[in-house]
Amino acid sequence: MQIFVFNCANSRMRRFTSGVIYADSYPNTVFKFNFNTPDWDISPTKTAVFSYRGKNYREDLDENNMCRVPKEVLHEGYFLVSMEDGQGLLTNKIRVPVAPKPEEFTPDTPGGD
């Protein structure tokens, strides 16, 4: 499994970990979100919004602030990701590049822990 970390402070989100995200890597690609400001503490739900070719795919975060990246966005090129809390708090969108799936790809390929 590949885990990629993003940090959120108020409405600003940044990618924290580096590494390559590969096409067709579902369900082995997971995003973890760190919330570094108290405004996110009062949110009953936190949802990652993944956008690909004009369509949005929402994934609620689990108790560890993690979610799987939807298979619908894991195509060669890129997708966008942002966070929302359901009460009006939104982050910027991050462009996430997606590399072609290598022939030797396995879930343990280096790219994020």
N, C-alpha and C positions, 0 to 999 in steps of 0.2 A: 504494500500500500504506500502511496506517495501522499504526504501531508504538506500542504503549502500554507504558510501563516501570513495573515494580514493584520495590521494594527489599525484600530479606529480611535480617533480622538475627536470628539464632537462630531462634526459632519465631514471630517477629513479621513480618508482611508488610504493606506499605503501598503504595498506588498513588502513583507519583511524578509521572507526566505526566497532564495533564488532556486533555479532548477528548471528543467524542461518539462512541460506538460505535453503529453502525446495524444494524438487523435485516437479515438476508439479505446481509451484507457478506462472506461467505466467498468466496474464500480470501484476501481483502485485509486481514483484521484479524489482526495478529500481536502477541503479547505477548513482551516481553523481561524477563528477571528478573536483577537484580543481587544478588549474595550478598555481604553486607558483614561476615560473621563467619566465622572459620576452621572452624567445625563443618560447614559445607557443603562445604569443600574435600575432605574425605575420602570424600564420597559418590560412588560409581561412576556412579550415574544420578540424575537429577533429573526429576521428573514433575510437570507441572501437572495438577491435578484440577479439571475443570469440572463443575459440578452444575446441572442444570435439571430442575425438576419431579420431584425424587427420584431421578433417574438420574445416574450419574457417567460422565464421559468423560475418559479419561486420555491425555495427550500428552507423550511424552518430549521433553526439550529437546535442541536440536542443540548443536554445539560452541560456538555463540555465546550459549547460554542463551536461545534463542528457540523459539517454536512458534506454529503457526497456531491460532486459536480454532476449535474444531469447529463445523461448520454446525448441528449439533443443538442448540446453546445460543444461537445468534444469532437470537432471536425477540424481538419487542417485549415489554418488561417488564424483567426482570433475570435474571442467572445468578450463581452463586457460583464463585469460584476460590480454590484453595489450592495449596500445594506440599508434596510429600513426596519423601523420598530412598530409600525402600525399606528403610531400616535403622531406622525408628522416628522419624526427625525429621520433624515436621509443622509447618505454619504455621497460623495462624488463617485463617478464610474471609473473603474480601472480597466484598461485594455489588457487582456491576457492572451499572449501568443500561444498557438497550438502547433506543435511540430508534427510532421508525418510520423506515423507509427513505424518504428524500426522493425526489421524482420526478427531481431533477437529480443524484442521487448518482453519483459516479464514484470510482474508487479513489484519486484525488488530492484528494478533498474534505478540507479542513483538519480535523484532529482528532487528530493525533499524528504525530510524526516519529521 
